[in-house]
Amino acid sequence: MGAFQLSGNGGGGTNAASSQKRPNELLASWFARSGWSKGELARQVNRRARRLGANHISTDTSRVRRWLDGENPREPIPRILAELFSERFGVVVSVEDLGLRTTRPSPSATGVDLPWTGPQAVALLSEFSRSDLMLARRGFLGSSLALSAGPSLIEPMQRWLVPSPSAAQSPPEPEPVPAGRARGRLSPPELDLLETTTVMFRQWDAQCGGGLRRKAVVGQLHEVTDLLQEPQPAPIRRRLFKVAAELAELAGWMSYDVGLQPTAQKYHVLALHAAKEAGDRPLGSYILSNLSRQMIHLGRPEDALELIHLAQYGSRDCAGPRTQAMLYAMEARAFANMGQPGRCKRAVRMAEDTFAEADEWDEPDPDWIRFFSEAELYGENSHSFRDLAYVAGRSPTYASLAEPLMQRAVELFAAEADRHQRSYALNLIGMATVHLLQREPEQGAVLATDAIKAAKKVRSERVNTRIRKTVGTAVRDFGDRADVVDLTERLAVELPETAEAV
């Protein structure tokens, strides 16, 4: 599957261009395997449409039946259906996979194969952040986007390491300054303030989740792109590109956290371009690790592994032990999801051994990697064994390997939950899944209840989705138990499915 097509700004009607329709066998196949009824799918489409601001859409069972009979819905319904089926099956399901009409988005607006030059990076960052702000203001975030995977993603990212003239070293002729803005060079104290603000945004994200300050980060990124279009000394320009890369990475991470997957990928790709212009290869490797994490989330572990290996290759001689340990931990996650226990265990050991060297590193770690603490190390490695357990058919052996690591992660995050509330919630969920894998529903229900309490303190659709999935697993396996019934009722009351503010 090459691209998860998200396009359109049209209405919710249907395209009746052809009077002779054939049943849509592809859509029917996905629908039959989903286990949904026509009414349930219609309700989910309507709910997702309202979340996007497309309040005019009102789908019912008869309309779903017409889609199955071969009628093509107008945008944004194809995009919504692709999202729903992707989430249901845990893999990228494109509009084409559903047998629906596709549109052809322009590469500059939707692709990841972008020119690796400074001026184009600035222009694309400016255009994309401005569009994001405008669409968010209208309550509709469904501009034409494609979520790339496979060679269409990996091959362009490999060009990250190809030498090219750096705009940070040889600034091009700047674009005209917008009317009303005074032309002038950025002073070092002003740049210091921009860097400090970026650190503050990162702290807010860890405390509150991506849904609370995402638009503020995008707005700050757009302002930085304005500064990059003005004449700046080479050292200032390089630092500005680094700020742009960190803000774009954070915008991508926050978008991922609230479930805007194509938007997240585009920001991360643009962040990688800015990191290259800044000459910051360790930062580039971190951005690639986030792209890798997204591919794992979307059921593409082979793509995730390619991205991690690219990150490791690009940062092997310039990144500190903490960064390298994080990359090994992500490599373990990819191997786990590929069902390769031997390689997963080796990567886990490498992550632990490399992290042990972090205290002896004689250079300060950049702020973007300081999150990778001992608690994060335990959490990532325990999730690798948890993932192995699922891939191996709910293996209690791998679940038992995950349990002590996950328990330690929960203890460490509990001690600093005020600063890392989202990570605390995610590891509580992880611990609940481990107990469910070990056929211990009582402990699983207790931990899931604690996770719900923690989730209410953050704005993270990712956390909420994982809790719902975990509770769904508990219901499937232990639905007749009173504590699981109580858990289901608590979830419906305390974390109802509502539109996420982004």
Secondary structure as UniProt FT lines:
FT   STRAND          3..6
FT   STRAND          14..15
FT   HELIX           25..34
FT   HELIX           38..52
FT   TURN            55..56
FT   HELIX           61..68
FT   TURN            69..70
FT   STRAND          72..73
FT   TURN            75..76
FT   HELIX           77..89
FT   HELIX           96..98
FT   HELIX           107..110
FT   HELIX           118..137
FT   TURN            138..139
FT   STRAND          145..148
FT   HELIX           151..158
FT   HELIX           159..161
FT   TURN            167..169
FT   TURN            179..180
FT   HELIX           188..208
FT   TURN            210..213
FT   HELIX           214..228
FT   HELIX           234..257
FT   TURN            258..259
FT   HELIX           261..278
FT   HELIX           281..297
FT   TURN            298..299
FT   HELIX           301..315
FT   TURN            316..318
FT   HELIX           321..337
FT   TURN            338..339
FT   HELIX           341..355
FT   TURN            356..357
FT   HELIX           358..360
FT   HELIX           367..369
FT   TURN            370..371
FT   HELIX           374..391
FT   TURN            392..393
FT   HELIX           396..415
FT   TURN            416..419
FT   HELIX           421..437
FT   TURN            438..439
FT   HELIX           441..455
FT   TURN            456..457
FT   HELIX           461..478
FT   TURN            479..480
FT   HELIX           482..494
//
